[in-house]
Amino acid sequence: MTGNSTRIHYIDNLRWMTVSLLIIYHAAMAHNTWGEANYICLGESGPASFIVVFISPWFMPLMFLLAGMSSRFSIRRRGYGVFLRERALRLELPLILGILIINPILSYIADVTHNGYEGGFLAHYSIFFTRFTDLSGYDGGFCLAHLWFILVLIIISFLSCGVFRVVDMIPPSRRTALLPAGGVLLFIAAVAGYDIKLLGKPILLYLSVYLAGYYVFTDDSVMERIAKIKWILVPHFVVASAADALLFVYVPEYEVLNTVMSCLSFALGVPALMGIGHDLLDRTGSLMKFCSCISYTFYIIHFPVVVLCQFFLMRTGAGSVLNLVLTVLISYPVTVLLCLFIDKIKCMSCRVSQENSL
């Protein structure tokens, strides 16, 4: 892996598989039992909350780790300057468009369901861009919503390039010797820095796993060792995640044990899933290529699809369980179709641009 520029397919496959969980995650979040605000609330459900808590400890760390791995191969092929320009183009424009088009939908639904807003959607833009509170949008105001990931990834990408340049000054032989100690330090920093937050997110944890992806998980020898113990890691990861979810949802008084299980879910889950990916998902095909190609667009547009499904199903009188099931069943095909439509528009725009340049 470290000696060539061949595409590592399991990175792409793990990414789209992880992103695909977001529809289930966000649909279930509307039923959480701990009173966390949401764009639409549909009654408490223990099983739905279990799903949310089971996924939470390892989901975003895995996303940032995969981003760190991808950046390593991109920088190796193109260099720092091209990488940063491409990263800015790929991340900043979708972030701006998402804030202008996607997030107002979420804020509007929140204002209607929580505050009884009776105006039209377009009229609500004046509220969206003038009501600044906690940036969640749960009160109908301005929000980053799920696009916080893109903003934080932009920040981490630029910060990390400074780290990469400094580390590049260290002789290669010394860098190799420092790799194990560096991996341990990154793990400690990830866990210890959980409470250091930006935009309400554990920025130091995400920076640490991004750097771990860049330096540690792109090393062949490291991945081979992880792959060898994956079937030891997987059951322990599942047990820790299930225990974390059970304790948090059903037995909240065991707070210390719950915290330990949550940390174990993260610490075991990320390498376990990487080991599975390394051995079982390093392949491609038409379906995998398709899913990988639409995964970024899928991430951006899935949330309003989920919330709109929940909103209109609620209007029909669908019960809590039926709403959850139908939202998941409807949101997947609708989101995929929208991804295809958006990609078609992008292809047409590129074609028109090329024709105009002739």
C-alpha positions as CSV (number, residue, x, y, z in Angstrom):
1,M,0.0,0.0,0.0
2,T,2.7,2.4,0.9
3,G,4.9,1.7,-2.1
4,N,2.6,2.5,-5.0
5,S,-0.2,4.8,-6.1
6,T,-2.7,2.0,-6.8
7,R,-6.2,2.9,-5.7
8,I,-7.1,1.2,-2.4
9,H,-10.7,0.1,-3.1
10,Y,-11.6,-0.7,0.5
11,I,-11.2,2.9,1.5
12,D,-13.9,3.9,-1.0
13,N,-16.1,0.9,-0.1
14,L,-15.9,1.6,3.7
15,R,-16.7,5.2,3.0
16,W,-19.9,4.6,1.0
17,M,-21.0,1.8,3.4
18,T,-20.5,4.1,6.4
19,V,-22.3,7.1,4.7
20,S,-25.2,4.8,3.8
21,L,-25.9,4.3,7.6
22,L,-26.8,8.0,7.9
23,I,-30.3,7.5,6.7
24,I,-31.0,5.0,9.4
25,Y,-29.1,7.1,12.0
26,H,-30.9,10.3,11.3
27,A,-34.3,8.6,11.0
28,A,-33.8,7.0,14.4
29,M,-32.5,10.2,15.9
30,A,-36.0,11.7,15.8
31,H,-37.0,9.0,18.3
32,N,-34.2,9.5,20.9
33,T,-35.0,8.9,24.5
34,W,-32.6,11.4,26.1
35,G,-34.4,14.6,25.0
36,E,-31.9,15.8,22.4
37,A,-33.4,18.3,20.1
38,N,-34.0,17.4,16.4
39,Y,-35.5,19.0,13.3
40,I,-38.6,16.9,13.9
41,C,-39.4,14.8,17.0
42,L,-41.7,11.8,16.7
43,G,-41.8,10.2,20.2
44,E,-39.3,8.3,22.2
45,S,-38.2,4.8,21.1
46,G,-35.7,2.6,23.0
47,P,-34.8,0.4,20.0
48,A,-34.3,3.5,17.7
49,S,-32.2,5.1,20.4
50,F,-30.1,1.9,20.7
51,I,-29.3,2.2,16.9
52,V,-28.1,5.8,17.3
53,V,-25.9,5.1,20.3
54,F,-24.5,1.9,18.8
55,I,-23.3,3.8,15.8
56,S,-22.2,7.1,17.4
57,P,-18.8,6.3,19.0
58,W,-17.0,5.0,15.9
59,F,-19.0,6.5,12.9
60,M,-17.4,10.0,12.5
61,P,-13.9,8.9,13.7
62,L,-13.9,6.3,10.9
63,M,-15.0,9.0,8.4
64,F,-12.1,11.2,9.4
65,L,-9.6,8.3,9.4
66,L,-10.6,7.4,5.9
67,A,-10.3,11.0,4.8
68,G,-6.7,11.0,6.3
69,M,-5.8,7.9,4.3
70,S,-7.2,9.3,1.1
71,S,-5.2,12.6,1.6
72,R,-2.0,10.6,1.9
73,F,-2.4,9.0,-1.5
74,S,-3.7,12.3,-3.1
75,I,-0.7,14.3,-1.8
76,R,1.7,11.6,-3.0
77,R,0.3,11.8,-6.5
78,R,-0.3,15.5,-6.8
79,G,1.7,17.4,-4.1
80,Y,0.5,19.7,-1.4
81,G,-0.5,22.7,-3.6
82,V,-2.7,20.7,-5.9
83,F,-4.2,18.8,-3.0
84,L,-5.2,21.9,-1.2
85,R,-6.7,23.5,-4.3
86,E,-8.7,20.4,-5.1
87,R,-9.8,20.1,-1.5
88,A,-11.0,23.7,-1.5
89,L,-12.9,23.2,-4.7
90,R,-14.4,19.8,-3.7
91,L,-15.4,20.9,-0.2
92,E,-16.0,24.6,-0.1
93,L,-18.4,24.9,-3.1
94,P,-20.7,22.0,-1.9
95,L,-20.6,23.5,1.7
96,I,-21.8,26.9,0.4
97,L,-24.5,25.4,-1.9
98,G,-25.6,23.1,1.0
99,I,-26.0,26.1,3.3
100,L,-28.0,28.0,0.7
101,I,-30.2,25.1,-0.5
102,I,-30.1,22.1,1.8
103,N,-30.0,23.5,5.3
104,P,-32.9,26.0,4.9
105,I,-35.2,22.9,4.4
106,L,-34.2,21.5,7.7
107,S,-34.6,24.8,9.5
108,Y,-38.0,25.4,7.9
109,I,-39.3,22.0,9.1
110,A,-38.0,22.6,12.6
111,D,-39.7,26.0,12.7
112,V,-43.0,24.5,11.5
113,T,-43.0,21.5,13.9
114,H,-41.5,23.2,17.0
115,N,-42.7,26.8,16.7
116,G,-45.8,26.6,14.6
117,Y,-44.4,28.7,11.8
118,E,-47.1,29.2,9.2
119,G,-45.3,31.1,6.5
120,G,-44.0,29.7,3.2
121,F,-40.6,28.1,2.6
122,L,-39.1,30.9,0.6
123,A,-40.3,33.5,3.1
124,H,-38.5,31.5,5.8
125,Y,-35.1,32.4,4.2
126,S,-35.3,35.8,5.9
127,I,-35.5,33.9,9.3
128,F,-32.8,31.4,8.4
129,F,-30.3,34.1,7.6
130,T,-31.2,36.4,10.5
131,R,-31.8,34.0,13.5
132,F,-28.3,33.0,14.7
133,T,-28.3,31.0,17.9
134,D,-26.5,27.7,18.4
135,L,-26.1,26.9,14.7
136,S,-28.1,23.7,15.1
137,G,-31.2,25.1,13.4
138,Y,-33.5,23.2,15.7
139,D,-35.2,26.5,16.6
140,G,-35.7,27.4,12.9
141,G,-32.6,29.5,12.7
142,F,-29.3,29.4,10.7
143,C,-27.7,25.9,10.8
144,L,-24.7,24.0,9.6
145,A,-26.6,20.7,10.3
146,H,-24.7,17.6,8.9
147,L,-22.5,19.9,6.8
148,W,-20.4,20.6,9.9
149,F,-18.4,17.6,8.8
150,I,-17.4,19.3,5.6
151,L,-16.4,22.5,7.4
152,V,-14.3,20.7,10.0
153,L,-12.7,18.6,7.3
154,I,-11.7,21.8,5.5
155,I,-10.1,23.1,8.7
156,I,-8.4,19.8,9.5
157,S,-7.1,19.4,5.9
158,F,-5.3,22.8,6.0
159,L,-4.0,22.4,9.5
160,S,-2.7,18.9,8.8
161,C,-0.7,20.0,5.8
162,G,1.4,22.1,8.1
163,V,2.0,19.0,10.3
164,F,2.9,17.0,7.2
165,R,5.4,19.5,6.0
166,V,7.1,19.6,9.4
167,V,7.2,15.8,9.6
168,D,8.6,15.6,6.1
169,M,11.7,17.4,7.5
170,I,12.5,14.3,9.6
171,P,14.7,11.7,7.9
172,P,12.7,8.8,6.6
173,S,14.5,6.2,8.7
174,R,13.8,8.2,11.9
175,R,10.2,8.6,10.8
176,T,9.8,4.8,10.5
177,A,11.2,4.3,14.0
178,L,8.9,6.9,15.4
179,L,5.7,5.4,13.8
180,P,4.7,3.1,16.7
181,A,5.1,5.8,19.4
182,G,3.3,8.3,17.1
183,G,0.4,6.0,16.8
184,V,0.1,5.6,20.5
185,L,0.3,9.3,21.1
186,L,-2.4,10.0,18.5
187,F,-4.7,7.4,20.2
188,I,-4.1,9.0,23.6
189,A,-4.7,12.5,22.2
190,A,-7.9,11.3,20.5
191,V,-9.4,9.9,23.8
192,A,-8.0,12.6,26.1
193,G,-9.1,15.5,23.8
194,Y,-12.7,14.4,23.4
195,D,-13.9,17.4,25.4
196,I,-12.0,19.9,23.3
197,K,-14.6,21.0,20.9
198,L,-15.2,23.3,17.9
199,L,-18.7,23.8,16.6
200,G,-19.7,21.4,19.4
201,K,-17.6,18.6,17.9
202,P,-14.4,16.9,19.4
203,I,-12.0,18.6,17.0
204,L,-8.9,17.1,18.6
205,L,-10.2,13.6,18.3
206,Y,-11.0,14.1,14.7
207,L,-7.7,15.7,14.0
208,S,-5.9,12.8,15.7
209,V,-7.7,10.0,13.8
210,Y,-7.2,12.0,10.5
211,L,-3.4,12.0,11.2
212,A,-3.6,8.4,12.2
213,G,-5.2,7.6,8.9
214,Y,-2.5,9.5,7.1
215,Y,0.5,8.1,8.9
216,V,-0.5,4.8,10.6
217,F,-3.2,3.1,8.6
218,T,-1.5,3.7,5.3
219,D,1.4,1.6,6.4
220,D,1.2,-2.0,5.0
221,S,2.7,-3.6,8.0
222,V,0.2,-2.0,10.4
223,M,-2.8,-3.0,8.3
224,E,-1.5,-6.5,8.0
225,R,-1.3,-6.8,11.8
226,I,-4.8,-5.4,12.2
227,A,-6.2,-7.7,9.6
228,K,-4.7,-10.7,11.4
229,I,-6.6,-9.9,14.6
230,K,-9.8,-8.6,13.0
231,W,-11.9,-11.5,14.2
232,I,-10.7,-10.9,17.7
233,L,-11.5,-7.2,17.5
234,V,-14.9,-7.6,15.9
235,P,-16.8,-9.5,18.6
236,H,-15.3,-7.3,21.3
237,F,-16.3,-4.2,19.3
238,V,-19.9,-5.5,19.0
239,V,-20.1,-6.3,22.7
240,A,-18.7,-2.9,23.7
241,S,-21.0,-1.0,21.4
242,A,-24.1,-3.0,22.5
243,A,-23.1,-2.5,26.1
244,D,-22.6,1.2,25.5
245,A,-26.1,1.5,23.9
246,L,-27.8,-0.6,26.5
247,L,-26.3,1.4,29.4
248,F,-27.0,4.8,27.8
249,V,-30.5,4.1,26.8
250,Y,-31.8,1.8,29.5
251,V,-29.5,2.0,32.5
252,P,-28.2,5.6,32.5
253,E,-27.1,5.6,36.2
254,Y,-24.0,3.6,35.3
255,E,-22.3,6.6,33.8
256,V,-18.7,5.6,34.4
257,L,-19.1,2.2,32.9
258,N,-21.1,3.7,30.0
259,T,-18.2,6.0,29.3
260,V,-15.7,3.1,29.3
261,M,-17.9,1.1,26.9
262,S,-18.2,4.1,24.6
263,C,-14.4,4.6,24.5
264,L,-14.0,0.8,23.8
265,S,-16.5,1.0,21.1
266,F,-14.4,3.7,19.4
267,A,-11.0,2.2,20.1
268,L,-12.0,-1.3,19.0
269,G,-14.5,-0.4,16.3
270,V,-12.3,1.7,14.0
271,P,-9.5,-0.9,13.7
272,A,-12.0,-3.8,13.5
273,L,-13.8,-2.2,10.6
274,M,-10.5,-1.3,8.9
275,G,-9.4,-4.9,9.2
276,I,-12.6,-6.2,7.7
277,G,-12.3,-3.6,4.9
278,H,-8.6,-4.6,4.2
279,D,-9.4,-8.3,3.8
280,L,-12.9,-8.3,2.5
281,L,-13.7,-5.1,0.7
282,D,-10.5,-4.3,-1.3
283,R,-12.3,-5.0,-4.6
284,T,-14.5,-3.2,-7.1
285,G,-17.3,-3.7,-9.5
286,S,-20.0,-1.8,-11.2
287,L,-22.2,-1.5,-8.1
288,M,-19.3,-0.6,-5.8
289,K,-18.1,2.0,-8.2
290,F,-21.5,3.5,-8.5
291,C,-22.0,3.6,-4.7
292,S,-18.6,5.2,-4.3
293,C,-19.2,7.8,-7.0
294,I,-22.4,9.0,-5.4
295,S,-21.4,8.8,-1.7
296,Y,-20.4,12.4,-1.3
297,T,-23.6,13.7,-2.9
298,F,-25.5,11.1,-0.9
299,Y,-24.0,12.5,2.3
300,I,-25.0,16.1,1.4
301,I,-28.6,15.5,0.4
302,H,-29.8,12.5,2.5
303,F,-30.8,14.6,5.6
304,P,-33.5,16.8,4.1
305,V,-34.9,13.7,2.3
306,V,-35.2,11.9,5.7
307,V,-36.7,14.9,7.5
308,L,-39.2,15.6,4.7
309,C,-40.3,12.0,4.6
310,Q,-40.8,12.1,8.4
311,F,-42.7,15.4,8.1
312,F,-45.2,14.3,5.5
313,L,-45.7,10.8,7.0
314,M,-46.4,12.5,10.3
315,R,-49.0,14.6,8.5
316,T,-50.7,11.4,7.3
317,G,-51.1,10.2,10.9
318,A,-48.5,7.4,10.6
319,G,-47.5,6.1,14.0
320,S,-44.0,6.3,15.4
321,V,-42.8,2.8,14.3
322,L,-44.5,3.0,10.9
323,N,-43.0,6.5,10.3
324,L,-39.5,5.2,11.1
325,V,-39.8,2.1,8.9
326,L,-41.3,3.9,5.9
327,T,-38.9,6.8,6.2
328,V,-36.0,4.4,5.9
329,L,-37.6,2.5,3.0
330,I,-38.5,5.6,1.1
331,S,-35.4,7.7,1.8
332,Y,-32.8,5.3,0.3
333,P,-34.3,5.1,-3.3
334,V,-35.3,8.8,-3.3
335,T,-31.8,9.9,-2.2
336,V,-30.1,7.7,-4.8
337,L,-32.4,9.0,-7.6
338,L,-31.6,12.6,-6.6
339,C,-27.9,11.7,-6.7
340,L,-28.3,10.5,-10.2
341,F,-30.2,13.6,-11.2
342,I,-27.6,15.9,-9.7
343,D,-24.7,14.0,-11.4
344,K,-26.6,14.3,-14.7
345,I,-26.9,18.0,-14.2
346,K,-23.1,18.2,-13.4
347,C,-22.3,16.2,-16.6
348,M,-24.5,18.5,-18.7
349,S,-22.8,21.6,-17.2
350,C,-19.4,20.2,-17.9
351,R,-20.4,19.4,-21.5
352,V,-21.8,22.9,-22.1
353,S,-18.6,24.4,-20.5
354,Q,-16.4,22.3,-22.8
355,E,-18.4,23.3,-25.9
356,N,-18.3,27.0,-25.0
357,S,-14.5,26.8,-24.6
358,L,-14.1,25.4,-28.2
